[in-house]
Amino acid sequence: MGAAAAYALAERGAQTHLFEQFDLHHAKGSSHGASRLFRTAYFEHPDYVPLLKRAAARWRALEAAQGKTLFHRTGLVEAGPPDSALISGALKASDQYGLALNRLTAGQARARLPWFAWPDDYEIVIEEDAGMIRADRALAALIDGARANGAVIAGGVRVLGWTPVPDGIELATEAGARTFDRLVLTPGAWAASVLGEPGGLVRPLRKHLFWAATDDKTFTLESGFSPFAIERGDGRFFYGFPVVDGDGLKIGEHTGGAALSTPEEDAPADKVRAGLEQFLRETAPGLPQTITKEQACLYAMSPDGHFLIDAHPADARVVFAAGFSGHGFKFAPVIGEALADLALTGETLREFDFLKLARLGAVFD
């Protein structure tokens, strides 16, 4: 989100400096790796749909500007009981905005998608226009684009704090202190240590991802294997991506996770791995079954699972985006635009209003 904001600000001619506490392409947050899902029939809340349509256009514009393929239209298989949050929410968003979803019976799905064990009472939908974003490439494109427009980008420089002063915001970093006219904060799981009081609303959650190696070309991106999202009857939500760059089939659980006191805290993966292997045996017996790689990442959870994008209550010259709760990456270019709007003009599109702090009823001194 910081790279997207830097790109949007620099593109508009603002003198922009970006500070990242780790290496620019680190694996400590939620933005690393080869793949992230892009979908528009958004089960979390239909108000995200207009933002997603704009994000899709901005991803395409970034592709054109950088000459890189960032988005692959693969389609997305979504399945679960009709009353599950995934299916009922996707259908609600589809109905409200006239989005195309291909609905299958369990029998039709067994013929078309034979790798899964579809219960008779499941509803299966295919969002044909959904797809996969190449996350590492997308991050590099945003950074390269920001630099090309004059942004100064410093990796390995930790922000220590910030203080409003009469002529701007004094930013303290490991490389020294500087004063800027405006400050944009996108702290991820480090919100509590960077945002002050609003940061206390955001909690880090440790998640584990897994890959199952296979030589079967059926499951590759090039062969057209679609990402999938399945909410089981017990409420557990699993997802998967096609084989990309030889790493194997990527599989994870969106539900669950280990709540952490600090982002640096570790959490064991054994129980998560066992649950993932059970999912493969019971729900996806036709997929590769042997886990060959695992990796951890962090979700930055807001109280209601929705994003927080607003001016800081302590000073309107500071704007922030936080609490992306494991589903924010696809929005990056439109979040960058919103942050640039707020920083430069104090306003942004009304479509972002439902993501402001006020919805939570929190009061800050």
C-alpha positions in Angstrom: 0.0 0.0 0.0 2.9 2.3 0.7 4.4 1.6 -2.8 0.9 2.3 -4.4 0.6 5.5 -2.5 4.1 6.6 -3.5 3.3 5.8 -7.1 0.0 7.8 -7.1 1.6 10.8 -5.4 4.7 10.9 -7.6 2.5 10.4 -10.7 0.7 13.6 -9.7 4.0 15.5 -9.4 4.3 15.5 -5.6 7.8 15.3 -4.2 7.6 11.9 -2.6 9.7 9.9 -0.1 9.0 6.3 0.8 10.5 4.6 3.9 10.3 0.8 4.3 11.7 -0.7 7.5 12.8 -3.9 5.8 14.2 -4.7 2.3 11.8 -3.5 -0.4 10.9 -7.0 -1.4 10.8 -8.6 2.1 8.6 -11.6 3.1 7.6 -10.3 6.6 4.2 -8.8 5.7 1.4 -9.7 3.4 2.6 -8.6 -0.1 5.3 -11.1 -1.0 5.1 -14.2 -3.3 3.9 -14.9 -6.8 0.1 -14.8 -6.5 -2.8 -12.9 -5.1 -6.5 -13.3 -6.0 -8.5 -10.6 -7.9 -12.3 -11.0 -7.7 -15.2 -8.6 -8.1 -18.3 -10.4 -6.7 -17.1 -9.5 -3.3 -18.7 -11.5 -0.5 -17.2 -9.4 2.3 -19.3 -6.3 1.4 -20.9 -5.2 -1.8 -19.7 -1.6 -1.3 -16.2 -2.9 -2.3 -17.4 -3.6 -5.9 -17.0 0.0 -7.3 -13.5 0.1 -5.8 -12.7 -3.2 -7.4 -13.8 -2.0 -10.8 -11.6 1.0 -10.5 -8.7 -1.2 -9.2 -9.0 -3.5 -12.2 -8.6 -0.5 -14.5 -5.6 0.8 -12.5 -3.9 -2.6 -12.7 -4.3 -2.6 -16.4 -3.0 0.9 -16.7 0.0 -0.1 -14.6 0.6 -3.1 -16.9 0.6 -0.8 -19.9 2.9 1.8 -18.3 5.4 -0.9 -17.2 5.1 -3.3 -20.1 4.6 -6.2 -17.7 1.9 -8.8 -17.3 0.5 -8.4 -13.8 -3.0 -9.7 -14.0 -4.1 -13.1 -15.4 -7.7 -13.6 -16.1 -8.2 -17.2 -15.0 -11.7 -17.4 -13.6 -12.4 -18.3 -10.0 -14.3 -21.3 -8.5 -16.2 -20.5 -5.3 -18.1 -23.1 -3.5 -19.9 -23.8 -0.2 -23.3 -24.2 1.4 -25.9 -21.7 0.0 -26.0 -19.9 3.3 -22.3 -19.6 3.7 -20.8 -16.1 3.9 -18.8 -16.8 0.7 -21.7 -17.9 -1.5 -24.5 -15.7 -0.1 -22.2 -12.7 -0.1 -20.9 -13.2 -3.6 -24.4 -13.7 -5.0 -25.6 -10.5 -3.1 -22.8 -8.5 -4.7 -23.5 -10.0 -8.1 -27.2 -9.2 -7.9 -26.6 -5.6 -6.7 -24.1 -4.8 -9.4 -25.2 -7.0 -12.2 -22.0 -9.1 -12.2 -21.8 -12.3 -14.2 -21.5 -15.5 -12.2 -21.9 -19.0 -13.7 -23.8 -21.1 -11.2 -23.3 -24.9 -11.2 -25.1 -27.8 -9.5 -22.9 -30.2 -7.6 -23.4 -32.7 -10.5 -22.2 -30.2 -13.1 -19.3 -29.2 -10.9 -18.2 -32.9 -10.6 -18.0 -33.2 -14.3 -16.3 -29.9 -14.9 -14.1 -29.8 -11.8 -13.4 -33.5 -10.9 -10.6 -32.8 -8.4 -13.0 -31.8 -5.7 -15.5 -33.9 -3.7 -18.6 -31.7 -4.1 -21.4 -32.4 -1.5 -24.9 -32.4 -3.0 -25.9 -29.4 -1.0 -23.1 -27.2 -2.1 -23.6 -24.2 -4.4 -20.7 -23.7 -6.9 -20.2 -20.5 -8.8 -17.6 -19.5 -11.3 -16.6 -15.8 -11.7 -15.1 -15.9 -15.2 -13.6 -12.4 -15.0 -11.7 -13.0 -11.8 -8.1 -13.9 -11.9 -4.7 -13.7 -10.3 -2.3 -10.9 -9.7 1.4 -11.6 -9.8 2.2 -10.0 -6.5 6.0 -9.7 -6.6 5.8 -8.3 -10.1 3.1 -5.9 -9.1 5.0 -4.5 -6.2 8.1 -4.1 -8.4 6.0 -2.3 -11.0 4.7 0.2 -8.3 8.2 0.9 -7.0 9.7 1.3 -10.4 6.8 3.5 -11.5 7.2 5.7 -8.4 10.9 6.1 -9.0 10.4 6.9 -12.6 8.2 9.8 -11.5 10.8 11.1 -9.1 10.0 9.4 -5.8 12.9 8.7 -3.4 12.6 5.3 -2.0 14.6 4.1 1.0 14.6 0.4 2.0 15.9 -0.8 5.4 15.0 2.5 7.1 12.6 2.1 10.1 10.3 4.9 11.1 10.6 5.6 14.8 7.8 8.1 15.2 6.2 11.3 14.0 5.3 14.7 15.6 3.0 17.4 14.3 4.9 20.7 14.1 3.8 24.2 12.9 5.3 23.8 9.4 4.4 20.1 8.8 5.0 16.7 10.3 8.4 15.8 11.7 9.3 12.2 10.9 11.9 10.4 13.0 13.7 7.5 11.2 16.8 5.5 11.8 18.4 7.7 9.2 17.6 10.9 11.0 14.6 13.3 11.3 13.0 15.3 8.5 9.9 17.5 8.2 7.4 16.9 5.5 4.2 18.8 4.5 2.1 15.6 4.6 2.5 12.1 5.9 1.0 8.9 4.6 1.2 5.8 6.9 0.6 2.2 5.7 2.0 0.2 8.6 0.4 -3.2 8.1 0.8 -5.4 11.1 3.0 -2.8 12.8 0.0 -0.4 13.1 0.1 -0.3 16.9 3.6 1.0 17.0 3.2 3.6 14.2 -0.4 4.9 14.2 -0.8 5.7 17.9 -4.3 5.3 19.2 -6.0 4.2 16.0 -3.3 1.6 15.6 -4.6 -0.2 18.7 -7.6 -1.3 16.6 -5.4 -3.4 14.3 -4.2 -6.8 15.5 -1.5 -8.9 13.9 -2.5 -12.5 12.9 0.1 -15.1 11.9 -1.0 -17.1 8.9 0.7 -20.1 7.2 0.7 -20.9 3.5 1.6 -24.3 1.9 2.6 -25.6 -1.5 2.1 -29.1 -2.9 4.6 -30.0 -5.6 3.4 -31.8 -8.7 4.6 -32.7 -12.2 1.0 -32.8 -13.5 0.7 -29.8 -16.0 -3.1 -29.9 -15.4 -2.6 -27.6 -12.4 -0.4 -25.0 -13.9 -1.4 -21.4 -14.7 -0.4 -22.1 -18.4 -2.9 -24.9 -18.6 -5.8 -22.7 -17.3 -6.2 -24.2 -13.8 -8.4 -21.7 -11.9 -7.9 -20.5 -8.4 -10.5 -21.7 -5.9 -12.2 -20.6 -2.7 -14.2 -23.1 -0.7 -16.1 -22.4 2.5 -17.0 -25.7 4.2 -20.0 -26.5 6.2 -18.0 -26.0 9.4 -17.2 -22.4 8.4 -13.6 -23.0 7.6 -12.5 -21.2 4.4 -9.7 -22.6 2.2 -8.3 -21.3 -1.1 -5.8 -22.3 -3.7 -3.8 -21.1 -6.7 -2.4 -22.8 -9.8 1.2 -23.8 -10.0 3.3 -20.7 -10.8 7.1 -20.6 -11.4 7.5 -24.2 -10.4 6.6 -23.7 -6.7 3.7 -26.1 -6.6 0.0 -25.7 -6.0 -0.4 -22.9 -3.4 -3.1 -23.7 -0.7 -4.0 -21.9 2.5 -6.8 -21.4 5.1 -8.3 -17.9 5.2 -10.0 -18.5 8.5 -8.2 -19.2 11.7 -4.7 -18.0 12.3 -2.7 -17.2 15.5 -3.4 -13.9 17.2 -0.1 -12.3 18.1 0.9 -9.7 20.7 3.5 -8.3 18.3 4.2 -8.9 14.6 7.6 -10.4 15.6 6.0 -13.2 17.6 6.2 -16.6 16.0 3.5 -19.3 16.0 3.7 -23.0 15.2 2.4 -24.3 11.9 1.9 -28.0 12.8 -1.9 -27.7 13.6 -2.5 -25.5 10.6 -0.7 -28.0 8.3 -2.7 -30.9 9.7 -5.9 -29.0 9.0 -4.8 -28.2 5.5 -3.9 -31.9 4.8 -7.3 -32.9 6.1 -9.0 -30.4 3.7 -7.1 -31.9 0.8 -8.1 -35.5 1.7 -11.7 -34.7 2.3 -12.6 -31.9 0.0 -9.9 -31.9 -2.8 -8.8 -35.5 -3.1 -7.8 -35.0 -6.8 -5.3 -32.3 -6.1 -1.6 -32.9 -5.2 -1.6 -34.1 -1.6 2.0 -33.9 -0.4 3.1 -30.6 1.2 6.6 -29.7 0.0 6.9 -26.0 1.1 5.5 -23.7 3.7 5.8 -20.0 4.5 4.3 -17.6 7.1 2.7 -14.2 6.5 0.9 -11.6 8.6 -2.7 -10.4 8.4 -3.4 -7.0 9.9 -6.9 -7.4 11.3 -9.3 -4.6 11.9 -12.2 -5.2 14.4 -14.7 -5.9 11.6 -12.4 -7.2 8.9 -12.9 -4.1 6.8 -10.2 -1.6 5.8 -9.4 1.6 7.7 -8.7 4.5 5.4 -8.9 8.0 6.9 -7.2 11.2 8.1 -5.5 10.7 11.5 -7.6 12.0 14.4 -4.5 13.7 15.8 -3.7 15.7 12.7 -5.4 15.9 9.3 -2.0 16.3 7.6 -1.5 12.6 8.4 -3.5 10.0 6.5 -3.4 6.3 6.8 -4.5 2.9 5.5 -4.5 -0.1 7.8 -6.4 -3.2 8.8 -6.5 -5.0 5.4 -7.3 -8.2 7.1 -6.0 -10.6 4.5 -7.9 -9.4 1.5 -6.4 -6.0 0.6 -3.7 -6.6 -2.0 -6.0 -6.6 -5.0 -7.1 -3.0 -4.1 -3.6 -1.6 -3.9 -3.7 0.9 -6.9 -7.0 2.3 -5.9 -6.0 2.6 -2.2 -2.9 4.4 -3.4 -5.1 6.9 -5.3 -7.3 7.4 -2.2 -4.3 8.1 0.0 -2.9 10.5 -2.6 -6.3 12.3 -2.7 -6.5 12.6 1.1 -2.9 13.8 1.4 -3.1 16.4 -1.3 -6.7 17.6 -1.1 -8.1 16.3 2.2 -10.9 14.4 0.3 -11.4 11.3 -1.7 -14.2 9.4 -3.5 -17.3 9.0 -1.4 -17.1 5.2 -2.2 -14.4 5.1 0.5 -16.7 6.5 3.2 -17.7 3.1 4.5 -14.0 2.5 5.4 -13.6 5.5 7.7 -12.8 5.3 11.4 -16.2 6.7 12.4 -18.0 3.4 11.6 -16.3 1.7 14.6 -17.6 4.3 17.0 -14.2 4.7 18.5 -13.3 8.1 20.2 -9.8 9.4 20.2 -8.4 12.2 22.3 
